[in-house]
Amino acid sequence: MRALRIPVIVLVVLAALFIAVDRVAVYVAESQAEGRVKVEGARIGSTDISIKGFPFLTQVAGSELDEVEVRLTGVETRAGGRSLRISTMKAELRDVRLTDGFSGATAARATGTAVISYEDLTKAASDGVTVEYGGKGKVKVTGTVVIPMLGRTVSRSVLSTVTLIDGRTVRVHADKVPGEGIPGLERLVREKTDFEREVGGLPNGLRLEKIQPTAEGLEIAVTGTDVRLAG
């Protein structure tokens, strides 16, 4: 019986050592990967990567990871002469191929969520315009315009619908603008409150699928294939 215990104990110890080495390897790989993630034409505030699956070492040996979770914070880009910042973006990457001596990574498919805060959307809007949550899936847009024929400035708030165009552009369009019988007022207000902004700063292969205004900001579902994150 004692002779049998020794091999069992050895196996348990070896298994524990393998698990420890595997977890250390994951930690090192995650740390290195966080510094390598790049998005063309954008600046990333911070990156957090979590490699799933066990064992990790056998996945590396096959140059493919089963699942990787990525969280990007403060992704800044410019479009149409204005900057647009994605507050946070979380993505689950599946079947991630490691390339270029492990310096590159491409996911066969990906799903996730990006959030644009109303503060950042306000900065991307026209000058003098503020955007906030309007409730019931709408946004409230407030703008100030000058009415030439009256020689005075007026401020108007409208409830607007937010939609996606071509999987890359956010459109904000007022449902209704009160004209109040003043010629040209609706046109002037819409010139301020209606706008479109391209959402850059997405990894190659990712596409915007659905957008929903929430109390926290514009929540955008993203999906993609052959999504390249590094290299």
C-alpha positions, 0 to 999 in steps of 0.5 A: 500500500505504501509503495502505491502511495508514492507514485500517486503522490508524485503524480499529484505533485507533478499535476500541481506543478503543471497547473502552476506553470500553466497559470504563470504562463497565462499571466505572462502571456496576458501581460505581454498581449495587453501591450501589443494590442493596436487599432489602426488610426486610434489611440487606446487608453488601456487594455485588459486581456483574459485568456480562457481555456485549460491547459494554456500551454497546449493551446500555445503549442497549437498556435490557437487559443480557444477564447480570449476576452478583451476590454479596451477603455478610452479608444479615441479616433477622429472622423469628419474633423472631430474626435469620437471616443469609445468609453469601453469596448468588451469583446469575446474572441473565439478560435484566436490564431497566433501568427508572426511568432506570436506577435500577431493574433486573429480571431475567427469570430468575435462578439461584444459591446461598445459604449459611447458616453453622452459626454463623449457624444456631446464632444463629437457633436456640433459646437454648442450642442449637448446630448443626454439620455432622453428615456425610452430608447431616445436621446435628448439633444439641446442646441442653441441657434441664432434667428437672423430675422429676429436678431436673437438666440433661442435654445431648443431641446428635441428627442432624437432617434439614434440609428446605425448606417453601414455598420460604421456610422451613428446617426442622430435625427430629431423625431420632431422640431417645434417650428412655432411658426417661425420661418426657418427655425426647424431647419436651423435647429436640425442643422445643430441637433441632427448629425452623423459621426463615423465610429472609428477605432474598431479592430479590423473585421469588427462591425457595428450591428445594433445600437441602443441608447441607455442611461449609461450611454449609447450601447452598441453590439459588435460582431466580426470575423477574422478580427485582427487585434495585434501584429 
